Amino acid sequence: MQAALLPDRGVVKVTGNGARAWLGNLVTIDMGRVAPGAPRFGALLTPQGKIIADFIVAEAEAAESGDFFLDCPRALAPELTDRLNRYKLRAKVMVEDISEVLGVMAVWGGTPTAHLGLTYPDPRLSALGMRCMLAPPRAEEAAKTFGATLADASAYEAHRIALGVPRGGLDFIYGDAFPHETDMDQLGGVDFDKGCYIGQEVVSRVEHRSTARSRVVPIAYDDYAPDAGTPVMAGEKQVGTLGSTAQGRGLALLRLDRAADALAQSVPLEAGGIPIRPVKPDWARFAWPGD
């Protein structure tokens, strides 16, 4: 079992008696399903349905305040805090970026022998393991408490990439991607039966009309890793863009129809001259290129 402090993650805290209902009116998930030990993966969208920030919402035990903590990209924590505060109006809630105080640790490859701080399962995929919010200087102590070996964040990145789970800023661009394009609909990031939220109309239209033409998909390669941002080509035609890579696996944002046409015609996909091939993960429920 391994554990790693994730320097790219920050924490936004939301408190107040009306916090659950208030957040529920803004984000893509049903906040009524969030409970201590039962986090949810979701996002705040623009009115046009594009992702401002994605995050995991964890709730503390009532005995420990019962507040909500958003495990989010650290670089976006200030903007997420600012955006949420704009929607406060008369709501009796407080939103603050506490990333200078709390960090996020991932624990995977086994079951922790004990818990420390706010510990919760990753709601996207069980194979991603557990996560823990804690003061960064306590990382080594926490790893020992969990019965894990403290590893570098790159080890967790390789694990994430092997599972085919996208990471914003590497595999898609915030402010320019819809939830379906980033597989949030596949990984529990959108509750389609909940009430209204910002951007819901666009997301619902894509879901009900099955019109997601582009998606982040896992890929494999056998040579050295091309750089992130390298165009994915099928002959002379660009069909996507490469994202993060590690140890022969990666992710790429592909136009599914163009990739499918190329594979049907036995035209190989390549990035930077390196052949790549889509690898369907167990969690994918959408039409797969080449099937």
C-alpha positions in Angstrom: 0.0 0.0 0.0 1.3 3.5 -0.9 0.4 7.0 0.2 1.4 10.3 -1.4 0.8 13.9 -0.6 -0.7 15.6 -3.6 0.8 19.1 -4.0 -1.7 19.9 -6.8 -4.7 19.7 -4.5 -6.2 22.3 -2.3 -9.1 22.6 0.1 -12.1 25.0 0.1 -14.3 24.9 3.3 -18.0 25.7 3.2 -19.8 26.2 6.5 -23.2 27.4 7.7 -26.7 26.0 8.4 -27.8 26.4 4.8 -24.6 25.1 3.2 -26.0 21.8 1.9 -29.0 23.3 0.2 -27.0 26.3 -1.1 -24.3 24.1 -2.6 -27.0 21.8 -4.0 -28.4 24.7 -6.1 -25.0 25.4 -7.6 -23.1 22.2 -8.3 -23.6 19.1 -10.5 -24.3 16.7 -7.6 -27.1 15.9 -5.2 -25.8 17.3 -1.9 -28.5 15.2 -0.1 -26.4 12.2 -0.9 -23.2 13.6 0.7 -22.6 12.3 4.2 -19.6 11.6 6.4 -17.7 8.8 4.8 -19.8 9.1 1.6 -18.3 11.9 -0.5 -19.4 12.9 -4.0 -17.5 14.0 -7.1 -18.9 17.1 -8.8 -18.2 20.4 -10.4 -19.2 24.1 -10.6 -20.0 25.0 -14.2 -20.5 28.2 -16.2 -24.0 29.0 -17.4 -22.9 27.5 -20.7 -22.2 24.2 -19.0 -18.4 24.3 -19.1 -16.3 23.2 -16.0 -14.9 26.0 -13.8 -13.6 23.6 -11.3 -14.2 19.9 -10.4 -13.8 18.6 -6.9 -14.7 15.9 -4.3 -17.1 17.1 -1.6 -16.5 15.5 1.8 -18.5 16.1 4.9 -17.0 16.1 8.4 -18.7 14.2 11.2 -21.2 16.3 13.2 -18.9 15.9 16.2 -16.1 17.5 14.2 -18.2 20.5 12.9 -20.2 18.8 10.1 -18.8 21.2 7.6 -18.2 20.5 3.9 -14.7 20.4 2.4 -14.0 20.6 -1.3 -10.9 18.6 -2.4 -10.1 20.7 -5.5 -7.2 21.7 -7.8 -5.0 24.0 -5.6 -4.4 26.4 -8.5 -8.2 26.9 -8.8 -9.0 27.1 -5.0 -8.9 30.9 -4.9 -11.1 31.3 -8.0 -13.5 28.6 -6.8 -13.8 30.4 -3.5 -14.4 33.7 -5.2 -17.0 32.2 -7.6 -18.9 30.6 -4.8 -18.9 33.7 -2.7 -20.5 35.6 -5.6 -23.5 33.4 -5.2 -23.9 33.9 -1.4 -26.4 36.7 -1.6 -28.4 36.2 1.7 -27.3 32.7 2.3 -26.0 32.1 5.7 -22.8 30.3 4.6 -19.1 31.0 4.7 -16.7 29.9 2.0 -12.9 30.1 2.5 -9.8 28.7 0.9 -7.8 26.8 3.5 -5.2 25.3 1.2 -2.4 26.9 3.2 -3.5 24.9 6.2 -4.8 21.6 4.8 -3.5 19.4 2.0 -4.7 16.2 0.4 -3.1 12.8 0.6 -4.0 9.7 -1.5 -3.7 6.2 -0.1 -4.0 3.3 -2.6 -3.2 -0.4 -3.1 -4.8 -1.6 0.1 -7.0 -0.8 3.1 -5.7 1.7 5.7 -5.3 0.1 9.1 -6.5 3.4 10.8 -7.8 6.8 9.9 -6.3 10.2 10.5 -8.0 13.6 10.1 -10.8 13.7 7.5 -10.5 10.4 5.6 -12.8 9.4 2.8 -13.0 7.0 -0.2 -12.4 8.5 -3.7 -15.9 8.4 -5.1 -14.8 8.3 -8.7 -13.4 4.7 -8.7 -12.8 2.4 -5.7 -9.4 1.5 -7.3 -8.3 5.1 -6.7 -8.3 4.3 -3.0 -8.7 6.6 0.0 -8.0 10.3 0.5 -7.2 12.3 3.6 -7.2 16.0 4.4 -4.3 16.9 6.7 -1.6 19.4 7.5 1.2 18.7 4.9 3.9 18.4 7.6 2.0 15.3 9.0 2.3 13.4 5.7 5.0 11.0 7.0 3.1 10.4 10.3 -0.1 9.8 8.3 1.5 7.2 6.0 2.7 5.3 9.1 -0.7 5.5 10.7 -2.3 4.1 7.5 0.2 1.3 7.3 1.4 2.6 3.9 4.8 3.5 2.3 5.1 7.2 1.7 5.7 7.7 -2.1 6.2 10.6 -4.4 3.1 12.2 -6.0 4.4 10.8 -9.4 3.5 7.3 -8.2 -0.1 8.3 -7.7 -0.1 10.0 -11.0 1.0 6.8 -12.7 -1.8 5.0 -10.8 -4.4 7.5 -11.9 -3.3 7.4 -15.5 -3.3 3.6 -15.6 -7.0 3.7 -14.4 -7.8 6.2 -17.2 -9.1 8.9 -14.8 -8.7 12.5 -16.3 -7.0 15.3 -14.4 -8.0 18.9 -15.2 -5.3 21.1 -16.5 -3.5 18.2 -18.1 -6.1 16.1 -19.9 -8.6 18.9 -20.4 -8.7 22.7 -20.1 -10.8 24.3 -17.4 -13.3 26.8 -18.8 -13.3 25.0 -22.2 -14.6 21.5 -21.5 -18.0 20.1 -20.8 -18.6 17.4 -18.1 -19.3 14.6 -20.7 -16.0 15.4 -22.5 -14.1 14.8 -19.2 -16.0 11.6 -18.4 -17.7 13.1 -15.3 -20.9 11.4 -16.4 -19.1 8.0 -16.3 -17.4 8.7 -12.9 -20.4 9.8 -10.9 -19.7 13.5 -11.3 -23.2 14.5 -12.5 -26.6 13.6 -10.9 -29.0 13.7 -13.7 -32.1 13.4 -11.5 -31.4 16.3 -9.2 -32.9 19.8 -9.2 -31.6 22.8 -11.1 -27.9 23.9 -11.0 -25.8 26.2 -13.0 -25.3 24.9 -16.5 -27.8 22.1 -16.1 -29.7 22.7 -19.3 -26.7 22.2 -21.5 -25.5 19.1 -19.6 -28.9 17.5 -19.7 -29.2 18.2 -23.4 -25.9 16.4 -24.1 -27.0 13.5 -21.9 -30.4 13.0 -23.4 -29.3 13.5 -27.0 -26.1 11.5 -26.6 -24.2 14.3 -28.4 -20.8 14.1 -26.7 -18.5 14.0 -29.8 -15.3 14.3 -27.8 -14.1 12.5 -24.7 -10.9 12.0 -22.7 -10.0 8.3 -23.3 -7.2 6.1 -22.0 -4.5 5.2 -24.4 -1.4 3.0 -24.5 2.0 3.4 -26.2 5.1 1.3 -26.5 7.9 3.9 -27.1 8.9 7.0 -25.1 6.1 9.3 -24.0 5.1 12.2 -26.3 4.7 15.5 -24.6 1.3 16.6 -23.3 -0.5 18.8 -25.8 0.9 16.9 -28.8 -1.8 16.5 -31.5 -3.1 13.0 -32.0 -3.1 12.3 -35.8 -4.8 9.7 -38.0 -2.8 10.1 -41.2 -2.9 13.8 -42.1 -6.0 14.5 -40.0 -5.9 15.6 -36.3 -8.4 13.6 -34.2 -7.4 14.8 -30.7 -4.8 16.0 -28.3 -2.6 14.0 -26.0 -2.8 14.6 -22.2 -0.9 13.1 -19.3 1.3 10.0 -19.7 3.3 7.6 -17.5 4.8 4.1 -17.9 3.3 3.3 -21.3 -0.2 4.6 -20.5 -1.8 7.9 -21.0 -5.0 9.9 -21.7 -6.1 11.8 -24.8 -9.0 14.0 -25.7 -10.3 12.5 -28.9 -13.1 13.2 -31.4 -14.7 9.8 -31.1 -16.2 9.8 -34.6 -13.0 10.7 -36.3 -11.0 8.2 -34.2 -13.6 5.5 -35.0 -13.5 6.2 -38.7 -9.7 6.0 -38.7 -9.6 2.7 -36.8 -12.4 1.3 -39.1 -10.1 2.1 -42.1 -7.1 0.6 -40.3 -5.4 4.0 -40.1 -3.3 4.0 -37.0 -3.3 6.9 -34.4 -0.1 8.5 -33.5 1.2 11.4 -31.4 4.5 13.0 -32.2 5.3 10.1 -34.4 4.6 7.5 -31.6 1.8 5.0 -32.3 -0.9 5.1 -29.7 -4.0 2.9 -29.2 -7.2 3.5 -27.2 -7.6 1.1 -24.3 -11.2 0.8 -23.0 -11.5 0.9 -19.2 -14.0 -1.1 -17.3 -16.0 2.0 -16.3 -16.6 3.3 -19.8 -20.3 3.0 -20.9 -20.1 5.1 -24.1 -19.6 3.9 -27.6 -15.9 3.1 -27.9 -13.8 3.9 -31.0 -13.1 0.6 -32.8 -15.9 -1.4 -31.3 
